[in-house]
Amino acid sequence: MAAYATTDELAFALRVRVTPENSAFLQVCLDAAAEEIDHEVDRPSDDPVPAGDPLANRVNVLRAVEWYKANDAAFGVIGFDQTGALQAPRDAFKRHAYALTPLKRQWAVA
């Protein structure tokens, strides 16, 4: 499993710079998102998502941004002085899963 985006792309989306201190964490967030993508698209090992696929790249970056910021909502709640406590969505990957539909090759039978 390899990420579909680079740490530079993730850093750009987060509006931060890649540094020696944050590069490993940026990569872990990309890898976690890529693992979710691979699980969702459920492609056979002889038919992986093509390298450079733009849809996989965008979902990888967007989901990695969420992973990067997840520590700010460690218990599913984020708080602000102006708004009070806000609960984070419970299934944060569902919208990404829908976006990945064109890349799916297998569908589970219930």
Backbone as CSV, one residue per row, in Angstrom:
resi,resn,N_x,N_y,N_z,CA_x,CA_y,CA_z,C_x,C_y,C_z
1,MET,0.846,-1.172,0.000,0.000,0.000,0.000,0.893,1.236,0.000
2,ALA,0.610,2.127,-0.915,1.347,3.388,-0.987,0.341,4.527,-1.052
3,ALA,0.707,5.637,-0.477,-0.165,6.810,-0.510,-0.320,7.296,-1.945
4,TYR,-1.435,7.929,-2.218,-1.739,8.450,-3.551,-1.405,9.936,-3.653
5,ALA,-0.763,10.482,-2.640,-0.385,11.895,-2.618,0.938,12.019,-1.870
6,THR,1.534,13.175,-1.976,2.819,13.416,-1.332,2.649,14.293,-0.090
7,THR,3.673,14.281,0.741,3.628,15.153,1.913,3.600,16.624,1.498
8,ASP,4.214,16.958,0.389,4.153,18.343,-0.100,2.723,18.738,-0.461
9,GLU,1.985,17.823,-1.085,0.585,18.114,-1.435,-0.261,18.281,-0.176
10,LEU,-0.028,17.422,0.809,-0.776,17.531,2.061,-0.431,18.819,2.789
11,ALA,0.834,19.137,2.859,1.261,20.375,3.522,0.636,21.594,2.833
12,PHE,0.586,21.580,1.511,-0.027,22.681,0.770,-1.496,22.819,1.147
13,ALA,-2.210,21.690,1.228,-3.627,21.722,1.600,-3.827,22.235,3.026
14,LEU,-2.884,21.926,3.898,-2.968,22.362,5.293,-2.418,23.773,5.501
15,ARG,-1.796,24.299,4.459,-1.158,25.623,4.532,-0.041,25.651,5.578
16,VAL,0.750,24.560,5.558,1.934,24.459,6.416,3.109,24.081,5.530
17,ARG,4.295,24.139,6.093,5.495,23.702,5.379,5.906,22.334,5.894
18,VAL,6.473,21.532,5.023,7.034,20.253,5.449,8.336,20.555,6.169
19,THR,8.444,20.049,7.377,9.639,20.239,8.184,10.105,18.873,8.702
20,PRO,11.332,18.791,9.198,11.777,17.521,9.784,10.877,17.085,10.944
21,GLU,10.303,18.052,11.637,9.454,17.732,12.797,8.081,17.191,12.391
22,ASN,7.531,17.614,11.260,6.176,17.180,10.924,6.098,16.203,9.755
23,SER,7.196,15.927,9.081,7.134,15.097,7.873,6.650,13.676,8.155
24,ALA,7.078,13.080,9.238,6.638,11.717,9.555,5.136,11.692,9.845
25,PHE,4.638,12.695,10.564,3.214,12.736,10.873,2.385,12.992,9.615
26,LEU,2.863,13.854,8.735,2.173,14.073,7.463,2.071,12.767,6.687
27,GLN,3.167,11.998,6.651,3.167,10.731,5.923,2.219,9.722,6.552
28,VAL,2.190,9.655,7.880,1.280,8.726,8.563,-0.176,9.053,8.223
29,CYS,-0.508,10.323,8.169,-1.874,10.729,7.823,-2.213,10.331,6.393
30,LEU,-1.279,10.505,5.466,-1.490,10.068,4.083,-1.637,8.559,4.002
31,ASP,-0.814,7.836,4.735,-0.875,6.372,4.711,-2.190,5.856,5.283
32,ALA,-2.668,6.472,6.364,-3.948,6.067,6.946,-5.083,6.288,5.952
33,ALA,-5.066,7.423,5.292,-6.098,7.719,4.296,-6.005,6.756,3.118
34,ALA,-4.800,6.436,2.684,-4.620,5.501,1.567,-5.123,4.111,1.935
35,GLU,-4.914,3.708,3.173,-5.412,2.407,3.616,-6.936,2.375,3.567
36,GLU,-7.573,3.471,3.977,-9.032,3.551,3.882,-9.488,3.493,2.421
37,ILE,-8.778,4.189,1.555,-9.112,4.183,0.124,-9.016,2.765,-0.427
38,ASP,-7.914,2.092,-0.151,-7.726,0.734,-0.657,-8.811,-0.212,-0.141
39,HIS,-9.170,-0.056,1.113,-10.234,-0.886,1.675,-11.562,-0.615,0.981
40,GLU,-11.864,0.633,0.748,-13.138,1.005,0.135,-13.238,0.563,-1.318
41,VAL,-12.202,0.774,-2.096,-12.291,0.439,-3.522,-12.201,-1.060,-3.760
42,ASP,-11.607,-1.804,-2.826,-11.612,-3.268,-2.846,-11.248,-3.828,-4.215
43,ARG,-10.096,-3.402,-4.723,-9.674,-3.864,-6.048,-8.818,-5.115,-5.914
44,PRO,-8.891,-6.008,-6.900,-8.034,-7.189,-6.883,-6.558,-6.779,-6.931
45,SER,-5.700,-7.601,-6.391,-4.272,-7.256,-6.331,-3.654,-7.094,-7.715
46,ASP,-4.234,-7.730,-8.726,-3.689,-7.586,-10.076,-4.305,-6.404,-10.835
47,ASP,-5.151,-5.608,-10.160,-5.780,-4.432,-10.767,-5.818,-3.282,-9.752
48,PRO,-4.643,-2.811,-9.305,-4.620,-1.732,-8.304,-5.073,-0.395,-8.897
49,VAL,-5.343,0.549,-8.032,-5.637,1.913,-8.483,-4.401,2.406,-9.221
50,PRO,-4.560,2.927,-10.425,-3.389,3.370,-11.191,-2.619,4.477,-10.474
51,ALA,-1.313,4.417,-10.559,-0.473,5.484,-9.992,-0.849,6.797,-10.664
52,GLY,-0.940,7.836,-9.869,-1.268,9.151,-10.406,-2.740,9.389,-10.636
53,ASP,-3.611,8.461,-10.209,-5.051,8.651,-10.407,-5.507,9.925,-9.684
54,PRO,-6.130,10.863,-10.398,-6.482,12.141,-9.771,-7.552,12.023,-8.692
55,LEU,-8.504,11.107,-8.843,-9.539,10.943,-7.827,-8.939,10.385,-6.540
56,ALA,-8.110,9.364,-6.649,-7.447,8.807,-5.466,-6.566,9.855,-4.810
57,ASN,-5.905,10.668,-5.610,-5.045,11.730,-5.067,-5.861,12.722,-4.250
58,ARG,-6.960,13.199,-4.797,-7.763,14.209,-4.096,-8.358,13.651,-2.814
59,VAL,-8.899,12.431,-2.870,-9.464,11.830,-1.660,-8.367,11.588,-0.635
60,ASN,-7.196,11.167,-1.075,-6.082,10.944,-0.160,-5.715,12.230,0.570
61,VAL,-5.614,13.321,-0.161,-5.270,14.599,0.467,-6.381,15.047,1.413
62,LEU,-7.626,15.029,0.949,-8.731,15.515,1.782,-8.880,14.698,3.066
63,ARG,-8.797,13.378,2.938,-8.936,12.531,4.124,-7.720,12.680,5.042
64,ALA,-6.530,12.848,4.470,-5.336,13.048,5.292,-5.411,14.356,6.065
65,VAL,-6.012,15.377,5.482,-6.236,16.633,6.219,-7.083,16.347,7.457
66,GLU,-8.123,15.542,7.296,-8.974,15.197,8.442,-8.189,14.422,9.493
67,TRP,-7.350,13.473,9.052,-6.523,12.730,10.007,-5.552,13.663,10.726
68,TYR,-4.966,14.594,10.004,-4.020,15.534,10.590,-4.684,16.369,11.684
69,LYS,-5.914,16.758,11.439,-6.619,17.625,12.377,-7.411,16.843,13.429
70,ALA,-7.399,15.531,13.354,-8.187,14.706,14.266,-7.810,14.906,15.732
71,ASN,-6.567,15.217,16.009,-6.163,15.433,17.400,-6.893,16.615,18.020
72,ASP,-7.340,17.556,17.200,-8.078,18.707,17.720,-9.492,18.325,18.143
73,ALA,-9.954,17.152,17.725,-11.282,16.670,18.092,-11.169,15.239,18.608
74,ALA,-10.244,15.029,19.538,-9.901,13.686,19.998,-11.085,12.887,20.534
75,PHE,-12.061,13.538,21.104,-13.214,12.816,21.643,-14.467,13.094,20.823
76,GLY,-14.277,13.478,19.566,-15.415,13.739,18.699,-16.052,15.091,18.922
77,VAL,-15.401,15.937,19.723,-15.962,17.249,20.038,-14.872,18.293,19.860
78,ILE,-15.242,19.369,19.206,-14.343,20.511,19.116,-15.040,21.678,19.767
79,GLY,-14.313,22.545,20.383,-14.947,23.658,21.082,-14.368,24.994,20.695
80,PHE,-15.226,25.965,20.644,-14.822,27.327,20.348,-15.557,28.263,21.284
81,ASP,-14.888,29.326,21.672,-15.501,30.304,22.568,-16.791,30.865,21.994
82,GLN,-16.805,31.111,20.689,-17.945,31.759,20.070,-19.128,30.821,19.823
83,THR,-18.874,29.524,19.638,-19.956,28.612,19.248,-20.312,27.585,20.300
84,GLY,-19.470,27.383,21.285,-19.683,26.282,22.213,-19.090,25.009,21.626
85,ALA,-19.382,23.875,22.235,-18.838,22.601,21.771,-19.595,22.123,20.541
86,LEU,-18.864,21.683,19.528,-19.445,21.138,18.308,-19.025,19.686,18.183
87,GLN,-19.970,18.796,17.903,-19.642,17.391,17.761,-19.248,17.092,16.319
88,ALA,-18.146,16.397,16.156,-17.682,16.012,14.831,-18.590,14.917,14.271
89,PRO,-18.731,14.815,12.948,-19.551,13.754,12.355,-19.028,12.381,12.737
90,ARG,-19.932,11.420,12.894,-19.537,10.088,13.327,-18.892,9.266,12.214
91,ASP,-19.367,9.364,11.004,-18.791,8.596,9.906,-18.148,9.554,8.918
92,ALA,-16.959,9.980,9.238,-16.288,10.996,8.434,-15.847,10.478,7.079
93,PHE,-15.757,9.173,6.887,-15.268,8.648,5.620,-16.380,8.429,4.600
94,LYS,-17.638,8.446,5.010,-18.742,8.108,4.113,-18.747,8.968,2.845
95,ARG,-18.535,10.266,2.982,-18.552,11.118,1.790,-17.384,10.809,0.870
96,HIS,-16.263,10.417,1.432,-15.120,10.029,0.610,-15.400,8.699,-0.098
97,ALA,-16.036,7.779,0.612,-16.372,6.481,0.022,-17.270,6.675,-1.197
98,TYR,-18.221,7.574,-1.091,-19.100,7.847,-2.221,-18.299,8.398,-3.398
99,ALA,-17.367,9.292,-3.130,-16.541,9.877,-4.189,-15.690,8.816,-4.883
100,LEU,-15.305,7.765,-4.160,-14.438,6.727,-4.714,-15.175,5.682,-5.545
101,THR,-16.482,5.771,-5.648,-17.281,4.775,-6.368,-16.733,4.451,-7.761
102,PRO,-16.299,5.433,-8.551,-15.785,5.073,-9.882,-14.549,4.172,-9.871
103,LEU,-13.845,4.116,-8.762,-12.637,3.288,-8.684,-12.911,1.876,-8.174
104,LYS,-14.123,1.605,-7.686,-14.431,0.278,-7.145,-14.471,-0.753,-8.264
105,ARG,-14.008,-1.950,-7.964,-14.072,-3.060,-8.915,-14.865,-4.243,-8.364
106,GLN,-15.046,-4.287,-7.052,-15.768,-5.398,-6.431,-16.806,-4.820,-5.470
107,TRP,-17.909,-5.500,-5.359,-18.980,-5.048,-4.465,-19.355,-6.228,-3.574
108,ALA,-19.363,-5.987,-2.268,-19.706,-7.030,-1.309,-21.168,-7.421,-1.484
109,VAL,-21.440,-8.693,-1.287,-22.811,-9.189,-1.340,-23.236,-9.486,0.081
110,ALA,-24.334,-8.894,0.490,-24.799,-9.071,1.873,-25.659,-10.293,2.016
